[in-house]
Amino acid sequence: MSFPTIPDIDATISINRNDVVNLLLASIAFEELGLAHIINAEAEKIQYILGTLLEQTPTEPPTQDDLIKINKSVNQTLRTVIKSQMLLQFKLEDLIENPLPSITIKKYVSGDGGETWNDADSPPGPSITTDPMFKFVITNTGNVTLTGVSVTDSVLGPISIGGILPPGAYFEEIRTGTFIGGDQSNTATVIGYYSDQQVEDSDVAYYTEPT
């Protein structure tokens, strides 16, 4: 059994709500995996003492005292496992019941009429000689429905206004811009609301004129 790989956490780490949800779910999953290994080990212990574990049998038949002892040992272990399962259930219920609104936006750029989309997060981005096309992908990464979901672009202006987005849902918008020579960048921003709480995210796309 290997240990999970978790990001280094120190005073300067920056994680969003989506990262928090994923880390909590991962911790629950790894704890469940560990408990599964423990339960499997207890089952093999019983199989060994009864002589039903393949290629591993006791040298002598178990006595009544042996069976009582192994039964007591397994019972104590399973009682501890049940206690841990109850705590994991509480942890999962708290995660589900507590509202964690979160939203993300990814912006892609295309210079071939939408045949190829580039996640151009770093300059200079792809070389483009025609009017660029932009694709916006907006995803509700929280556990509550968001309202008033609106997307704007630093160059293109309003893209989408006032949508409703359930947990895990996403939508796409595609727009065509005007070609401008040299190094260019557009920043897309999305905002959404859960009750009176606002969440937002931004993403930038770069493109350049070939030299």
N, C-alpha and C positions, 0 to 999 in steps of 0.2 A: 504493500500500500504506500503510495507516494503522498507527499504533502502538497497542498495547493500552492500555487504561485500567486501571491497577493502583492500589489504595488507597495513600494516603500512608503510608509506613512510617517511624516514628520511635521514639524510646525509650519512648513511652507507648502505642503501638498495642496493641490487644487482639484477637487472633485465636485461634479454636479449631482443633481438629484438622481439622475439615471445611474451614475456610478454607485451611489449609495444603495439603491434598490438592488442592483446586480451583485454588489458585495454581500448584502444581507442574504439574498437568495443563495449565493454560492456557499456562504458559511453554513446555511441550513443543509444544503445538499451534501457537503463534505462531512458534516456531523452524521447525517443519515447513512452515508457510505461507511463511515467508521463503525457505526452500530451494526450495520449489516455484516461486517467482518467479524465482529464479536459474536453475533448470533450464530454465524456459520462455524466459528471455532467451537462453540458450546455443542452444536449438533455433532461435530466430528468427535468431540470428547465422548458423547454418548455412543456413537457408532463404534468407537474404538473399544470401549469397555464391553460392548455387546458382541464384538467380533464381527461386525458387519461393515467395517471400513475396509475398502479394497486394499489388499496387499499389506495391511497392518492389523494384526490380531494379537491380543494379549497372550503371553506364554502360558498362562493358566486361566481356566474359566473363572469369571468373577464370582465372588462370594456374595451373600446377601448384604453383608456390611459394606462391601465395595459399591453395590448398587445404591444403597441408602446414601453413602457419602457422595457419590457422583450426582445423585438426584438433588441433594441439598446444595451442592456447589453450583449446579446449573440453575437451580431455583433462585439462589442469591444473586447470581449474575443477571438473570432475566428481570428480576425485580429492579435492579439498578438501571437496566436498559429501559424499562417502562417509565421510570422516573425521568430519564433523559428525554424520552419521546414526548412526555407531557410538556416539558419545558420547550422543546422544539415546536410543538403545536401552538403554544402560547406565543412564541416568537413569530411564527408564520401568520397567525391571526392578527397580531398587532401590525405586522407589515401590510396585510391586506386591508385592514380596517382604517388605518391612518392614511389620510389623503397625502399623496406625494405628487403634486402636479409638476410636469416636466415636458419640455418640447425641444425638438432639434430641427435644424434646417441644413440641407446640403445643396450647394449650388454647383452646377456643371456647365461647361461651355463647349460649344461645337462650332467648328469652322467648315463643316461639310454637309450642311443642311440637316443635321440631326442623325446622320449615320453613325457618328462616333461622338461619345460624350466624355469630356475630360474633367476629372476632379482637380481642377487647377488651383490648388490651395497655395502654391508657392510661385513666385515670379521667376522667369517672365511668363510662364504658361505656354500654351500651344501657339504656333504661328498661324495667323489667320489673314486671308486676303479678301474676304467677303464679309457681308453683314453677319455678325456673330449671333448664334442662337444660345439661349440660356434655359436650363431646366432647373426648377426648384422642387425639391422633395422635402415635404414637411411631415414629421412623425410625432405623434403623441407618445412619449417615452415614459409617462407617468402612469398612475393607476386610477385616475379620475378623468371624467369628461371635461374637455376644455371648450369654452365658448369665446366668441369674439376673436377668433384666430385670424390674424391679419398679417400679410406679407408685403413688405416694401423693398425696393431696390434703390441703391444710392444714385443710379443713373436712370433707370427705367421708371422710377416712381412706384405708385401703388400697383401691386400684382394681384392680391386677393384680400377681401375685406369681410370680417365678421362671420367666419365659418364656425361650425361645431365639429369637434374631433373627439371621438371616443378613445379610451385607452388602447394603445397598440395600433390604432388606425393611422393611415397616412394618405396624402394626396399629392399630386404633381401639377405643376404649372409650367408651361413653355412659352417663352417670349422671344421675339427677334429684335435685336438692337441694330444700331447704325454703325457701320465700320468707321473707325477712326485710327489713323496710323500711329505708330509708336507703341510704347508700353502702356497698357490699359488695365484697369481693375474695376470691378463692380462688387459692392458688398450688399448681400441680402440679409434682411432682418425679419424675424417672425416674433409676434407676441401673442399670448393667449391668456385666458383668465379662468381661474377656478374660484368661485365666489368673488371676494374682493382681492384675491391674491393674483398678481401678474407674474408670468414666466416669459422668458424670451431667450432667443439664441440668434447668432449671426454667423455667416460664412462668406468668405471672399473668393472670387474667381478672377484669375489673371489671364490675359492673352496679349500677344504682341504681333507686330508687323514683321514679316521676315526681312532680313537684311540682304 
